[in-house]
């Protein structure tokens, strides 16, 4: 089973509306990383810990 601890996974299926980070950004816990739209509602995905963004595997 692959290690998913370094990935941001959406808790629900939806459409990626906005990315709030770029590779190389240093993000503090609680800061917004992305916004996903599901069932006509926008859901903010936030960092659970302080991290440095290595790369993005999705685009708006």
C-alpha positions in Angstrom: 0.0 0.0 0.0 1.5 3.4 -1.0 2.4 6.0 1.6 -0.3 8.8 1.3 0.9 10.8 4.3 2.6 13.4 2.1 -0.4 13.9 -0.2 -3.4 16.2 0.1 -6.5 14.1 -0.7 -10.0 15.6 -1.1 -12.4 14.1 1.5 -15.1 14.0 -1.3 -15.3 13.9 -5.1 -15.5 17.3 -6.6 -14.0 19.8 -9.0 -10.8 21.6 -8.2 -11.8 25.3 -8.3 -8.6 27.0 -7.0 -5.1 26.3 -6.0 -3.8 28.6 -3.3 -0.2 27.4 -3.3 2.7 26.9 -5.8 5.8 24.6 -5.7 8.3 25.9 -3.2 5.7 27.7 -1.0 6.1 27.2 2.8 2.7 26.8 4.4 1.7 27.0 8.0 -0.9 24.6 9.6 -4.4 25.9 8.9 -3.6 27.8 5.8 -5.7 27.2 2.7 -4.1 24.9 0.0 -7.0 24.5 -2.4 -10.7 24.8 -2.9 -12.9 21.9 -4.2 -16.5 22.4 -5.3 -18.8 19.5 -4.5 -22.7 19.6 -4.5 -22.6 23.3 -5.4 -20.6 24.1 -2.3 -17.0 25.3 -2.1 -14.9 23.4 0.4 -11.5 24.7 1.5 -8.7 22.2 2.0 -6.2 23.3 4.6 -2.8 22.2 5.8 -2.9 20.0 8.9 0.8 20.9 9.7 3.6 23.2 8.6 4.8 22.0 5.2 6.8 23.0 2.1 5.1 22.4 -1.2 7.3 20.1 -3.3 5.1 19.8 -6.4 1.5 20.0 -7.7 -0.1 17.0 -9.4 -3.2 18.9 -10.4 -4.1 22.2 -12.2 -7.0 24.5 -12.2 
